[in-house]
Amino acid sequence: MDYVPPTIGDTIELLWFIMIFLLVLLLVALCTFNKENGGVLWQLMTIASQYGKLNSGKAIKFFNLPKKIFTHFYAISVLWNLIFIADLSIIFWFSDTQKGLIIKYIVPESSTTRNLITKKSLLLAFTLILIQGCRRLYECLYVSKFSKQATINLFHYFLGVFFYIFEPLTIVSKIGAIEKLPSGDIELRHFVGIILFVVASYYQNQSFHIFAKLRKISDKSEYKIPTGDLFEFVSCPHYFTEILIYTALTFIVGFSHYSWRYAIVFVIVIHIGMAKMSHEWYLSTFKQYPKHRRALIPFVY
């Protein structure tokens, strides 16, 4: 049997699997170990998971970066998706003479067709991801008020850069020759995805405005209990709405795009872990913290 080398799509899926596996291990460790029984593992896990208000200051300073560096993620997302949209436009409009500038190297004509998607779904997905990136970049620059003490570590930074680089690569992987994709129709799932995307984006934006108002109330680095809107139900509505946004994108991309499932699982796992840590921090920091609030999903978790 002849050896068949792995394709770029295979490599992308393998990298997603590794990242998800590491996150699941971290999440299981967070649920299993504590300071008393974790030993060295707990110390390493703490360093890897600390960010923002959760940072106790015990992590090695070299591994800490200012939290405002979040802007890098969305700058990457905006620029990267603009390149892909421009490339797709060239392919779709001049398919007889042009194969694009970048995508042809990612999806060669001989590529295995495993993920089914239409041209309309492809362009719509990239457009919504671009809108999401632009909104988050604007919020990081002009809405959010980052504390000077707030940090993220190199592990979180790496995860963010990885996600926003591989998100568009995943959508175009293993879909065959792009210029030969069916045009497709606008279906009910597209309307569902767009509505869910708009609603989730609105509530996520409201969450960041509430955070910013809390920072304006006091110029000090102290934290306060956020209230109003979805904060009345969960501790982390910005994480909940992020999951909803990527669920909306799943409706747009389509349920027959198997590689995209890695991206949505990644989003769910990482936000479950961050919500768990944030919720526990709120409960341990504020004695008057509302007991009815869940961590991530209203009335559920």
GULUMSE-173929 format. One line per 5 residues: number of its first residue (from 1); their letters; for each residue z, x, y of C-alpha. Coordinates in steps of 0.2 Angstrom, whole numbers, plus 5000, padded with zeros to 4 digits. Example, Ala and Ser with C-alpha at 12.3 -4.5 7.8 and 13.67 -1.06 7.14 Angstrom:
REM residues 2
1 = AS = 5039:5062:4978 ~ 5036:5068:4995 $
***
This chain:
REM residues 301
1 = MDYVP = 5000:5000:5000 ~ 4995:5007:5017 ~ 5008:5011:5030 ~ 5007:4999:5045 ~ 5015:5007:5060 $
6 = PTIGD = 5027:4995:5070 ~ 5019:4987:5085 ~ 5026:4987:5103 ~ 5031:4969:5099 ~ 5041:4975:5084 $
11 = TIELL = 5049:4988:5094 ~ 5054:4975:5107 ~ 5062:4964:5094 ~ 5071:4978:5086 ~ 5079:4983:5103 $
16 = WFIMI = 5084:4965:5106 ~ 5092:4965:5089 ~ 5102:4981:5093 ~ 5108:4974:5109 ~ 5113:4958:5102 $
21 = FLLVL = 5122:4966:5088 ~ 5132:4977:5099 ~ 5137:4962:5110 ~ 5142:4952:5095 ~ 5153:4966:5089 $
26 = LLVAL = 5161:4968:5106 ~ 5164:4949:5107 ~ 5172:4949:5089 ~ 5183:4963:5094 ~ 5188:4954:5110 $
31 = CTFNK = 5193:4939:5100 ~ 5202:4950:5086 ~ 5211:4964:5094 ~ 5223:4966:5108 ~ 5233:4980:5117 $
36 = ENGGV = 5246:4980:5104 ~ 5235:4981:5088 ~ 5219:4988:5095 ~ 5224:5007:5098 ~ 5210:5018:5103 $
41 = LWQLM = 5197:5004:5099 ~ 5205:4993:5112 ~ 5205:5007:5125 ~ 5186:5009:5122 ~ 5183:4991:5122 $
46 = TIASQ = 5192:4989:5138 ~ 5182:5002:5147 ~ 5166:4994:5140 ~ 5170:4976:5145 ~ 5178:4979:5162 $
51 = YGKLN = 5169:4974:5178 ~ 5173:4966:5195 ~ 5190:4958:5196 ~ 5193:4962:5177 ~ 5193:4981:5181 $
56 = SGKAI = 5211:4987:5179 ~ 5206:5004:5187 ~ 5210:5013:5171 ~ 5192:5016:5167 ~ 5184:5033:5170 $
61 = KFFNL = 5178:5033:5188 ~ 5162:5041:5183 ~ 5157:5026:5173 ~ 5161:5014:5188 ~ 5148:5008:5200 $
66 = PKKIF = 5150:4997:5215 ~ 5147:4979:5211 ~ 5134:4976:5225 ~ 5122:4987:5214 ~ 5118:4970:5206 $
71 = THFYA = 5104:4969:5218 ~ 5095:4982:5207 ~ 5093:4970:5193 ~ 5085:4957:5204 ~ 5074:4969:5213 $
76 = ISVLW = 5068:4975:5196 ~ 5065:4957:5191 ~ 5055:4953:5207 ~ 5044:4968:5207 ~ 5041:4968:5188 $
81 = NLIFI = 5037:4949:5187 ~ 5025:4951:5202 ~ 5016:4964:5193 ~ 5014:4953:5178 ~ 5009:4938:5187 $
86 = ADLSI = 4995:4948:5196 ~ 4990:4955:5180 ~ 4989:4938:5171 ~ 4979:4931:5186 ~ 4966:4945:5184 $
91 = IFWFS = 4965:4942:5166 ~ 4963:4923:5167 ~ 4951:4923:5182 ~ 4940:4937:5176 ~ 4942:4936:5158 $
96 = DTQKG = 4924:4941:5154 ~ 4926:4958:5164 ~ 4944:4962:5165 ~ 4958:4965:5153 ~ 4971:4967:5165 $
101 = LIIKY = 4980:4983:5171 ~ 4996:4984:5161 ~ 4997:4969:5149 ~ 4982:4976:5139 ~ 4993:4991:5134 $
106 = IVPES = 5007:4980:5128 ~ 4997:4967:5120 ~ 4981:4975:5112 ~ 4967:4964:5106 ~ 4972:4969:5088 $
111 = STTRN = 4990:4963:5091 ~ 4998:4951:5078 ~ 4998:4933:5084 ~ 5016:4927:5080 ~ 5022:4919:5096 $
116 = LITKK = 5012:4904:5101 ~ 5010:4900:5120 ~ 4997:4893:5132 ~ 4990:4900:5148 ~ 4999:4887:5158 $
121 = SLLLA = 5016:4890:5150 ~ 5014:4908:5152 ~ 5010:4907:5171 ~ 5024:4894:5174 ~ 5037:4904:5165 $
126 = FTLIL = 5033:4919:5175 ~ 5033:4909:5191 ~ 5050:4902:5188 ~ 5057:4919:5183 ~ 5051:4926:5199 $
131 = IQGCR = 5059:4912:5209 ~ 5075:4915:5200 ~ 5074:4934:5204 ~ 5070:4930:5222 ~ 5085:4918:5224 $
136 = RLYEC = 5097:4930:5216 ~ 5091:4944:5226 ~ 5093:4934:5242 ~ 5111:4929:5236 ~ 5116:4946:5232 $
141 = LYVSK = 5110:4953:5249 ~ 5115:4938:5261 ~ 5127:4926:5252 ~ 5139:4936:5241 ~ 5153:4946:5248 $
146 = FSKQA = 5157:4960:5237 ~ 5174:4967:5237 ~ 5174:4986:5240 ~ 5185:4988:5225 ~ 5174:4977:5214 $
151 = TINLF = 5164:4988:5201 ~ 5153:4987:5186 ~ 5152:5000:5173 ~ 5137:5010:5167 ~ 5137:4999:5151 $
156 = HYFLG = 5135:4983:5161 ~ 5122:4992:5172 ~ 5112:4997:5157 ~ 5112:4980:5150 ~ 5106:4972:5166 $
161 = VFFYI = 5092:4984:5168 ~ 5087:4982:5150 ~ 5087:4963:5151 ~ 5076:4962:5167 ~ 5064:4975:5161 $
166 = FEPLT = 5062:4968:5143 ~ 5062:4949:5148 ~ 5043:4948:5154 ~ 5038:4961:5140 ~ 5045:4949:5127 $
171 = IVSKI = 5036:4934:5134 ~ 5019:4943:5132 ~ 5023:4952:5115 ~ 5014:4946:5099 ~ 5004:4933:5107 $
176 = GAIEK = 4987:4940:5103 ~ 4973:4943:5115 ~ 4979:4935:5131 ~ 4961:4931:5138 ~ 4959:4920:5122 $
181 = LPSGD = 4974:4910:5124 ~ 4972:4891:5125 ~ 4973:4884:5142 ~ 4985:4870:5136 ~ 4991:4854:5144 $
186 = IELRH = 5006:4851:5155 ~ 5018:4842:5143 ~ 5035:4833:5144 ~ 5044:4849:5139 ~ 5037:4857:5155 $
191 = FVGII = 5044:4843:5166 ~ 5061:4844:5157 ~ 5061:4863:5159 ~ 5057:4862:5178 ~ 5070:4849:5181 $
196 = LFVVA = 5084:4858:5172 ~ 5079:4874:5180 ~ 5080:4866:5198 ~ 5097:4858:5194 ~ 5105:4873:5186 $
201 = SYYQN = 5098:4884:5200 ~ 5106:4873:5213 ~ 5123:4873:5205 ~ 5123:4891:5202 ~ 5119:4894:5221 $
206 = QSFHI = 5133:4882:5225 ~ 5145:4893:5214 ~ 5140:4909:5224 ~ 5143:4900:5240 ~ 5160:4895:5235 $
211 = FAKLR = 5164:4913:5230 ~ 5158:4919:5247 ~ 5168:4907:5256 ~ 5184:4913:5247 ~ 5180:4930:5252 $
216 = KISDK = 5178:4925:5271 ~ 5195:4916:5271 ~ 5203:4933:5268 ~ 5196:4950:5272 ~ 5208:4958:5259 $
221 = SEYKI = 5203:4962:5242 ~ 5215:4948:5234 ~ 5207:4935:5224 ~ 5209:4916:5225 ~ 5207:4901:5214 $
226 = PTGDL = 5189:4894:5217 ~ 5188:4875:5218 ~ 5175:4862:5221 ~ 5159:4858:5212 ~ 5158:4864:5194 $
231 = FEFVS = 5173:4875:5197 ~ 5183:4859:5194 ~ 5177:4859:5176 ~ 5175:4877:5171 ~ 5181:4894:5177 $
236 = CPHYF = 5163:4902:5176 ~ 5150:4889:5182 ~ 5139:4903:5187 ~ 5138:4909:5169 ~ 5136:4891:5163 $
241 = TEILI = 5121:4888:5174 ~ 5113:4905:5169 ~ 5113:4899:5151 ~ 5105:4882:5157 ~ 5092:4891:5167 $
246 = YTALT = 5087:4901:5152 ~ 5087:4886:5141 ~ 5075:4878:5154 ~ 5064:4893:5152 ~ 5064:4891:5133 $
251 = FIVGF = 5057:4873:5136 ~ 5043:4881:5147 ~ 5039:4896:5135 ~ 5040:4884:5120 ~ 5049:4883:5104 $
256 = SHYSW = 5036:4892:5094 ~ 5038:4908:5104 ~ 5049:4917:5091 ~ 5052:4933:5101 ~ 5059:4924:5116 $
261 = RYAIV = 5074:4918:5105 ~ 5081:4935:5106 ~ 5082:4934:5125 ~ 5091:4917:5125 ~ 5103:4923:5111 $
266 = FVIVI = 5107:4938:5122 ~ 5110:4927:5137 ~ 5122:4916:5127 ~ 5132:4929:5119 ~ 5134:4940:5134 $
271 = HIGMA = 5140:4925:5145 ~ 5152:4919:5132 ~ 5160:4936:5132 ~ 5161:4937:5151 ~ 5167:4919:5152 $
276 = KMSHE = 5181:4922:5140 ~ 5187:4937:5149 ~ 5186:4929:5166 ~ 5195:4913:5160 ~ 5209:4923:5152 $
281 = WYLST = 5211:4934:5168 ~ 5212:4918:5179 ~ 5226:4911:5167 ~ 5236:4927:5167 ~ 5234:4930:5186 $
286 = FKQYP = 5238:4913:5193 ~ 5253:4903:5187 ~ 5246:4887:5195 ~ 5229:4889:5188 ~ 5222:4871:5182 $
291 = KHRRA = 5225:4869:5164 ~ 5211:4857:5161 ~ 5198:4869:5166 ~ 5187:4877:5151 ~ 5180:4894:5152 $
296 = LIPFV = 5161:4891:5151 ~ 5156:4873:5145 ~ 5164:4858:5153 ~ 5176:4849:5141 ~ 5170:4860:5126 $
301 = Y = 5174:4879:5128 $
***
